[in-house]
Amino acid sequence: PIERIKADLEDYKQEMCQELSPRHVARRDWTYVNTKPDSKDKYLIELPAMVEVPDDFLIKGKRGSGAKQVNKYRTPVVARLVQELEHAFDIQQERKAM
């Protein structure tokens, strides 16, 4: 399940990069941050502030300023996938504990 969820996150990235503007910047710079199992705020999406995003991209943080500013976003789709991922990590840990 963990690998499937990570693949779903990648698929979502590919799908969304088709819709964002400017597309080439989104494709080049879209990064998921906090991808380790024990990270807080897992799989936030980092994109340059200049990229136009839909309304369901909620800003969770920023870094840098001016032309180099990067926004960190969470979307409902990523939030759901992260929830599934955390559940899968929990199951994996329980199995290791046995």
DSSP file with accessible surface (Angstrom, degrees, kcal/mol):
  #  RESIDUE AA STRUCTURE BP1 BP2  ACC     N-H-->O    O-->H-N    N-H-->O    O-->H-N    TCO  KAPPA ALPHA  PHI   PSI    X-CA   Y-CA   Z-CA
    1    1 A P     >        0   0  111      0, 0.0     4,-2.4     0, 0.0     5,-0.2   0.000 360.0 360.0 360.0 -37.1    0.0    0.0    0.0
    2    2 A I  H  >  +     0   0   19      1,-0.2     4,-2.4     2,-0.2     5,-0.2   0.944 360.0  46.0 -61.2 -46.3    2.8    2.5    0.8
    3    3 A E  H  > S+     0   0  138      1,-0.2     4,-2.3     2,-0.2    -1,-0.2   0.888 111.8  52.5 -64.7 -37.6    4.3    2.3   -2.7
    4    4 A R  H  > S+     0   0  122      2,-0.2     4,-2.4     1,-0.2    -1,-0.2   0.925 109.6  48.6 -63.2 -43.0    0.8    2.6   -4.3
    5    5 A I  H  X S+     0   0    3     -4,-2.4     4,-2.2     2,-0.2    -2,-0.2   0.922 110.7  50.2 -65.5 -41.2    0.1    5.7   -2.3
    6    6 A K  H  X S+     0   0   71     -4,-2.4     4,-2.0     1,-0.2    -1,-0.2   0.899 110.4  50.6 -63.6 -37.3    3.5    7.3   -3.3
    7    7 A A  H  X S+     0   0   47     -4,-2.3     4,-2.7     2,-0.2    -2,-0.2   0.904 108.2  52.7 -65.0 -39.7    2.7    6.4   -6.9
    8    8 A D  H  X S+     0   0   51     -4,-2.4     4,-2.5     2,-0.2    -2,-0.2   0.891 107.2  52.2 -62.2 -39.1   -0.7    8.1   -6.5
    9    9 A L  H  X S+     0   0    1     -4,-2.2     4,-2.1     2,-0.2    -1,-0.2   0.911 110.9  47.2 -63.1 -41.7    1.1   11.2   -5.2
   10   10 A E  H  X S+     0   0   81     -4,-2.0     4,-2.4     2,-0.2    -2,-0.2   0.911 111.1  51.3 -65.6 -42.1    3.3   11.2   -8.3
   11   11 A D  H  X S+     0   0   94     -4,-2.7     4,-2.7     1,-0.2    -2,-0.2   0.911 109.2  51.0 -59.8 -43.1    0.3   10.8  -10.6
   12   12 A Y  H  X S+     0   0   15     -4,-2.5     4,-3.0     2,-0.2     5,-0.3   0.920 108.6  52.0 -60.7 -43.5   -1.4   13.7   -8.9
   13   13 A K  H  X S+     0   0   40     -4,-2.1     4,-2.3     1,-0.2    -2,-0.2   0.945 111.0  46.6 -58.0 -48.6    1.7   15.8   -9.4
   14   14 A Q  H  X S+     0   0   94     -4,-2.4     4,-0.8     1,-0.2    -2,-0.2   0.921 114.2  48.7 -60.4 -43.9    1.8   15.0  -13.1
   15   15 A E  H >X S+     0   0  117     -4,-2.7     3,-0.9     1,-0.2     4,-0.5   0.936 113.2  45.5 -61.9 -47.8   -1.9   15.7  -13.5
   16   16 A M  H >X S+     0   0   12     -4,-3.0     4,-1.5     1,-0.2     3,-1.4   0.843 102.1  64.6 -69.6 -32.7   -1.8   19.0  -11.7
   17   17 A C  H 3< S+     0   0    1     -4,-2.3    -1,-0.2     1,-0.3    10,-0.2   0.762  96.8  59.3 -64.4 -20.8    1.3   20.2  -13.6
   18   18 A Q  H << S+     0   0   88     -3,-0.9    -1,-0.3    -4,-0.8    -2,-0.2   0.785 111.2  40.9 -71.6 -27.4   -0.8   20.1  -16.8
   19   19 A E  H << S+     0   0  130     -3,-1.4    -2,-0.2    -4,-0.5    -1,-0.2   0.654  96.1  90.7 -96.9 -20.9   -3.3   22.6  -15.2
   20   20 A L  S  < S-     0   0    4     -4,-1.5    33,-0.1     3,-0.1     3,-0.1  -0.409  76.6-104.5 -80.1 158.6   -1.0   25.0  -13.5
   21   21 A S  B    S+A   52   0A  57     31,-1.2    31,-3.6     1,-0.3     2,-0.1  -0.996 104.6  29.7-133.7 134.3    0.4   28.2  -15.1
   22   22 A P  S  > S-     0   0   33      0, 0.0     4,-2.0     0, 0.0     3,-0.3   0.497  82.6-166.2 -71.7 133.7    3.2   28.6  -16.2
   23   23 A R  H  > S+     0   0  123      1,-0.2     4,-2.8     2,-0.2     5,-0.2   0.868  81.0  54.2 -60.5 -43.6    3.2   24.9  -16.8
   24   24 A H  H  > S+     0   0  119      1,-0.2     4,-2.0     2,-0.2    -1,-0.2   0.882 110.3  47.7 -64.1 -34.2    7.0   24.5  -17.5
   25   25 A V  H  > S+     0   0    5     -3,-0.3     4,-2.8     2,-0.2     5,-0.3   0.930 111.8  49.8 -71.0 -42.2    7.8   26.2  -14.1
   26   26 A A  H  X S+     0   0    0     -4,-2.0     4,-2.2     1,-0.2    -2,-0.2   0.945 113.0  46.7 -60.8 -47.4    5.3   24.0  -12.3
   27   27 A R  H  < S+     0   0  113     -4,-2.8    -1,-0.2   -10,-0.2    -2,-0.2   0.906 117.6  42.4 -61.3 -43.0    6.7   20.8  -13.9
   28   28 A R  H  < S+     0   0  162     -4,-2.0    -1,-0.2    -5,-0.2    -2,-0.2   0.878 125.2  31.0 -72.1 -38.8   10.3   21.8  -13.2
   29   29 A D  H  < S+     0   0   48     -4,-2.8     2,-0.2    -5,-0.2    -2,-0.2   0.544  78.5 120.1-106.2  -9.9    9.9   23.1   -9.6
   30   30 A W     <  +     0   0    5     -4,-2.2     2,-0.4    -5,-0.3    17,-0.2  -0.423  40.3 173.0 -59.3 122.9    7.0   21.1   -8.0
   31   31 A T  E     -B   46   0B  65     15,-1.7    15,-3.4    -2,-0.2     2,-0.5  -0.998  30.7-140.6-134.6 137.2    8.6   19.4   -5.0
   32   32 A Y  E     -B   45   0B  24     -2,-0.4     2,-0.3    13,-0.2    13,-0.2  -0.855  26.8-164.7 -90.9 131.1    7.1   17.4   -2.2
   33   33 A V  E     +B   44   0B  25     11,-2.5    11,-1.3    -2,-0.5    10,-0.6  -0.789  61.0  33.6-113.4 161.9    8.7   18.2    1.1
   34   34 A N        +     0   0   62     -2,-0.3     9,-1.2     8,-0.2    -1,-0.2   0.968  66.2 155.2  62.7  57.4    8.7   16.4    4.4
   35   35 A T        +     0   0   62     -3,-0.2    -1,-0.1     7,-0.2     7,-0.1   0.472  31.4 106.7 -98.0   0.3    8.5   12.9    2.8
   36   36 A K  S >  S-     0   0  140      1,-0.1     3,-2.0     4,-0.1     7,-0.1  -0.486  80.8-115.1 -78.5 151.5   10.0   10.9    5.7
   37   37 A P  T 3  S+     0   0   73      0, 0.0    -1,-0.1     0, 0.0     5,-0.1   0.817 115.4  44.3 -55.3 -32.6    7.6    8.7    7.7
   38   38 A D  T 3  S+     0   0  140      2,-0.0     2,-0.1     4,-0.0    -3,-0.1   0.352  87.9 121.5 -97.8   9.3    8.1   10.7   10.9
   39   39 A S    <   -     0   0   28     -3,-2.0     3,-0.4    -5,-0.1     2,-0.3  -0.367  60.4-128.9 -70.1 149.6    7.9   14.1    9.3
   40   40 A K  S    S+     0   0  173      1,-0.2    -4,-0.1    -2,-0.1    -1,-0.1  -0.675  91.9  19.3 -90.1 153.2    5.3   16.6   10.4
   41   41 A D  S >  S-     0   0   77     -2,-0.3     3,-0.7     1,-0.1    -1,-0.2   0.954  94.2-150.9  50.2  55.7    3.2   18.2    7.6
   42   42 A K  T 3   +     0   0   13     -3,-0.4    -7,-0.2     1,-0.2    -8,-0.2  -0.213  61.9   6.3 -59.6 144.9    4.0   15.4    5.2
   43   43 A Y  T 3  S+     0   0   19     -9,-1.2    -1,-0.2   -10,-0.6     2,-0.2   0.839  74.0 175.7  52.6  46.5    4.1   15.9    1.5
   44   44 A L  E <   -B   33   0B   7    -11,-1.3   -11,-2.5    -3,-0.7     2,-0.6  -0.562  31.7-122.5 -72.1 146.7    3.6   19.7    1.4
   45   45 A I  E     -BC  32  73B   0     28,-2.8    28,-3.0   -13,-0.2     2,-0.5  -0.827  22.4-157.3 -94.4 122.7    3.8   20.9   -2.2
   46   46 A E  E     +BC  31  72B  17    -15,-3.4   -15,-1.7    -2,-0.6    26,-0.2  -0.905  22.8 158.6-102.2 128.1    6.5   23.5   -2.8
   47   47 A L  E     - C   0  71B   0     24,-2.2    24,-2.9    -2,-0.5   -17,-0.1  -0.991  47.6 -93.6-142.0 147.9    6.0   25.8   -5.8
   48   48 A P  E >   - C   0  70B  19      0, 0.0     3,-1.9     0, 0.0    22,-0.3  -0.318  38.2-119.3 -57.1 144.8    7.4   29.2   -6.8
   49   49 A A  T 3  S+     0   0   37     20,-2.5    21,-0.1     1,-0.3    19,-0.1   0.773 110.0  68.5 -59.5 -24.3    5.0   32.0   -5.7
   50   50 A M  T 3  S+     0   0  122     19,-0.3     2,-0.3    17,-0.2    -1,-0.3   0.708  76.9  98.7 -70.9 -17.4    4.7   33.0   -9.4
   51   51 A V  S <  S-     0   0    4     -3,-1.9     2,-0.5   -26,-0.1    -4,-0.1  -0.553  76.4-131.2 -74.3 127.7    2.8   29.8  -10.3
   52   52 A E  B     -A   21   0A 139    -31,-3.6   -31,-1.2    -2,-0.3    -2,-0.1  -0.687  30.7-172.2 -80.3 126.7   -0.9   30.3  -10.4
   53   53 A V        -     0   0   39     -2,-0.5   -33,-0.0   -33,-0.1     0, 0.0  -0.853  24.8-100.1-120.6 156.1   -2.7   27.6   -8.4
   54   54 A P    >   -     0   0   45      0, 0.0     3,-1.7     0, 0.0    -1,-0.1  -0.186  41.0-101.2 -66.9 167.7   -6.4   26.7   -8.0
   55   55 A D  T 3  S+     0   0  162      1,-0.3    -2,-0.0     3,-0.0     0, 0.0   0.717 117.1  66.1 -63.6 -24.0   -8.4   27.7   -5.0
   56   56 A D  T 3  S+     0   0   68      2,-0.1     2,-0.9    19,-0.0    -1,-0.3   0.494  75.7  97.0 -83.6   2.9   -8.1   24.3   -3.3
   57   57 A F    <   -     0   0   11     -3,-1.7     2,-0.5    18,-0.1    18,-0.2  -0.796  66.4-159.9 -85.8 105.5   -4.3   24.8   -2.9
   58   58 A L  E     -D   74   0B  98     16,-2.8    16,-1.9    -2,-0.9     2,-0.3  -0.790  16.2-124.2 -93.2 127.9   -4.1   26.1    0.7
   59   59 A I  E     +D   73   0B  86     -2,-0.5    14,-0.3    14,-0.2     3,-0.1  -0.531  32.8 171.7 -73.1 125.4   -0.9   27.9    1.6
   60   60 A K  E     -     0   0B 117     12,-3.9     2,-0.3     1,-0.4    13,-0.2   0.466  63.6 -22.0-109.7  -9.8    0.7   26.3    4.7
   61   61 A G  E     -D   72   0B  24     11,-1.2    11,-3.2     2,-0.0    -1,-0.4  -0.952  53.4-139.4 176.5 169.6    3.9   28.2    4.6
   62   62 A K  E     -D   71   0B 131     -2,-0.3     2,-0.3     9,-0.2     9,-0.2  -0.973  10.0-171.1-142.1 154.7    6.4   30.4    2.7
   63   63 A R  E     +D   70   0B 123      7,-2.4     7,-3.0    -2,-0.3    -2,-0.0  -0.988  53.6  14.6-145.5 154.4   10.1   30.7    2.4
   64   64 A G  S    S-     0   0   57     -2,-0.3     2,-0.3     5,-0.2     5,-0.2  -0.194  72.9-114.5  77.8-178.0   12.3   33.2    0.6
   65   65 A S    >   +     0   0   93      4,-0.1     3,-1.5    -3,-0.0     4,-0.1  -0.971  62.7   6.2-152.4 166.4   11.1   36.5   -0.7
   66   66 A G  G >  S-     0   0   62     -2,-0.3     3,-1.7     1,-0.3   -17,-0.2  -0.286 127.2  -9.6  60.9-138.6   10.6   38.5   -4.0
   67   67 A A  G 3  S+     0   0  109      1,-0.3    -1,-0.3   -18,-0.1   -17,-0.2   0.723 139.2  55.0 -65.7 -21.0   11.2   36.5   -7.2
   68   68 A K  G <  S+     0   0  177     -3,-1.5    -1,-0.3   -20,-0.1    -2,-0.2   0.380  77.5 130.5 -94.8   5.4   12.7   33.6   -5.2
   69   69 A Q    <   -     0   0   46     -3,-1.7   -20,-2.5    -5,-0.2     2,-0.4  -0.344  39.0-163.6 -64.7 136.4    9.6   33.2   -2.9
   70   70 A V  E     -CD  48  63B  22     -7,-3.0    -7,-2.4   -22,-0.3     2,-0.4  -0.980   4.1-151.8-121.3 132.1    8.4   29.6   -2.6
   71   71 A N  E     -CD  47  62B  12    -24,-2.9   -24,-2.2    -2,-0.4     2,-0.5  -0.818   6.9-143.1-102.0 146.3    4.9   28.7   -1.2
   72   72 A K  E     -CD  46  61B  52    -11,-3.2   -12,-3.9    -2,-0.4   -11,-1.2  -0.941  26.3-172.2-109.1 127.7    4.1   25.5    0.5
   73   73 A Y  E     -CD  45  59B   8    -28,-3.0   -28,-2.8    -2,-0.5     2,-0.4  -0.825  21.2-160.6-121.4 158.2    0.7   24.1   -0.2
   74   74 A R  E     - D   0  58B  35    -16,-1.9   -16,-2.8    -2,-0.3   -30,-0.1  -0.993  14.0-166.9-130.5 138.0   -1.7   21.4    0.9
   75   75 A T     >  -     0   0    1     -2,-0.4     4,-2.9   -18,-0.2     5,-0.2  -0.850  34.7-111.7-118.9 160.8   -4.6   20.2   -1.3
   76   76 A P  H  > S+     0   0   76      0, 0.0     4,-2.3     0, 0.0     5,-0.2   0.890 118.2  52.1 -57.3 -38.6   -7.6   18.0   -0.3
   77   77 A V  H  > S+     0   0   45      2,-0.2     4,-2.4     1,-0.2     5,-0.2   0.950 112.4  43.6 -64.6 -47.4   -6.3   15.2   -2.6
   78   78 A V  H  > S+     0   0    0      1,-0.2     4,-3.0     2,-0.2     5,-0.2   0.912 111.2  55.5 -65.9 -38.7   -2.8   15.2   -1.0
   79   79 A A  H  X S+     0   0   37     -4,-2.9     4,-2.1     1,-0.2    -1,-0.2   0.928 109.8  46.4 -59.2 -43.1   -4.3   15.5    2.5
   80   80 A R  H  X S+     0   0  123     -4,-2.3     4,-2.2     2,-0.2    -1,-0.2   0.932 113.5  48.0 -65.5 -44.5   -6.4   12.3    1.8
   81   81 A L  H  X S+     0   0    4     -4,-2.4     4,-2.6     1,-0.2    -2,-0.2   0.894 110.2  52.2 -64.6 -37.5   -3.4   10.5    0.4
   82   82 A V  H  X S+     0   0    7     -4,-3.0     4,-2.9     2,-0.2     5,-0.2   0.911 107.6  52.6 -65.4 -38.1   -1.2   11.5    3.4
   83   83 A Q  H  X S+     0   0  138     -4,-2.1     4,-2.1    -5,-0.2    -2,-0.2   0.937 111.3  46.1 -61.6 -44.5   -3.9   10.2    5.7
   84   84 A E  H  X S+     0   0   59     -4,-2.2     4,-2.5     1,-0.2    -2,-0.2   0.905 112.4  51.7 -63.0 -40.4   -3.8    6.8    3.9
   85   85 A L  H  X S+     0   0    0     -4,-2.6     4,-2.7     2,-0.2    -2,-0.2   0.925 108.6  49.4 -64.2 -44.6    0.0    6.9    3.9
   86   86 A E  H  X S+     0   0   80     -4,-2.9     4,-2.4     1,-0.2    -1,-0.2   0.902 110.8  51.0 -63.0 -39.1    0.2    7.5    7.7
   87   87 A H  H  X S+     0   0  118     -4,-2.1     4,-2.3    -5,-0.2    -1,-0.2   0.932 110.7  48.7 -62.6 -43.8   -2.3    4.7    8.3
   88   88 A A  H  X S+     0   0   11     -4,-2.5     4,-2.4     1,-0.2    -2,-0.2   0.899 110.4  51.0 -64.0 -39.4   -0.1    2.4    6.1
   89   89 A F  H  X S+     0   0   16     -4,-2.7     4,-2.5     2,-0.2    -1,-0.2   0.911 108.9  52.0 -62.9 -41.5    3.0    3.4    8.1
   90   90 A D  H  X S+     0   0   91     -4,-2.4     4,-2.4     2,-0.2    -2,-0.2   0.926 110.0  47.9 -60.4 -45.7    1.2    2.7   11.3
   91   91 A I  H  X S+     0   0   51     -4,-2.3     4,-2.2     1,-0.2    -1,-0.2   0.923 110.9  51.8 -61.3 -43.2    0.3   -0.8   10.1
   92   92 A Q  H  X S+     0   0   76     -4,-2.4     4,-1.9     1,-0.2    -1,-0.2   0.919 110.4  48.3 -60.2 -43.0    3.9   -1.4    9.0
   93   93 A Q  H  X S+     0   0  102     -4,-2.5     4,-1.8     1,-0.2    -1,-0.2   0.891 109.0  53.2 -65.5 -39.9    5.2   -0.4   12.4
   94   94 A E  H  X S+     0   0  125     -4,-2.4     4,-0.9     1,-0.2    -1,-0.2   0.907 108.6  50.3 -62.2 -40.6    2.7   -2.7   14.2
   95   95 A R  H >< S+     0   0  179     -4,-2.2     3,-0.5     1,-0.2    -1,-0.2   0.885 109.8  50.2 -64.8 -38.8    3.9   -5.6   12.1
   96   96 A K  H 3< S+     0   0  143     -4,-1.9    -1,-0.2     1,-0.2    -2,-0.2   0.839 106.2  56.7 -66.6 -32.9    7.5   -4.8   12.9
   97   97 A A  H 3<        0   0   89     -4,-1.8    -1,-0.2    -5,-0.2    -2,-0.2   0.716 360.0 360.0 -71.9 -21.3    6.6   -4.7   16.6
   98   98 A M    <<        0   0  195     -4,-0.9    -3,-0.0    -3,-0.5    -4,-0.0  -0.339 360.0 360.0 -73.4 360.0    5.2   -8.2   16.6
